[in-house]
Amino acid sequence: MNIDRAVMAFAGVVILVSVALTQLVSPWWWLLTAFVGLNLLQASFTGFCPAAMLFRKLGVRSGCAFR
């Protein structure tokens, strides 16, 4: 698995967890979903992604999008 796939998988898991928390706990968890979406959008324009930096430090190999 490379960084690109790891970031997308991580974002997907966080979104699914936030949707579940919205249904089970509070509608305020939609803010987490919005944060993940905005972070993915800004990363697509800037190439800066904190999750990619974390995965790189954990030893995940580089991909095409995040180097």
N, C-alpha and C positions, 0 to 999 in steps of 0.2 A: 504494500500500500504506500502511495506517495502522499506528500503534504496536501495536494489538491483534493484528493479523495478523502483524506482524514478530516479536512476542514468541512467539506460538504456533509460527511457523515455526522460529525459533531454538531453542526448547525441543525441538521434534521432531527437528531435526538433531542436537542434543547427545545426545538419548536414543538415536537410531540409531547414532551414533558410539560411544557408551559400550557399547551392546550388541555391536557389532562388536569393540571392544577387549576386552570380556569373553571373547568366543569365541577371539580371536587371541592375547591377551597374558596376562591374569590375571583371575580372578573378582573381584578387588578393585574393578574398574571398575564393578561394580553400585552402589557407593557414589555414583558420579556420577549414575547414573540416579535413585537415591533422593533425592539432593540436589535435582535438577531437579523431581522430583515434589513434594517438600516445599515448595520455593520457589513452585511454581504454586499449591499449596494455600493457603499463607499469603497470597499475593498476591490470591487470590479473596476472602479475608476482610478484608484490610487495605487493599487497593488500592495497596500499596507494592511496587514491582518494580524492582530495580536494572537489569535489562535494558531496561525501558521508559524509565528515566532516560537510559541510554546512547543508545538510539535517538532520543530527543527531542533530545539534544545533537548527534546526527548529522543532524538536520533532518527526520526522519520526521514526518509530520503526525499530530495527535492522533486518537484513536479514542474509543469510548464508555467503555471500561473504565479505561484509564490516561490521566489528564489531566495 
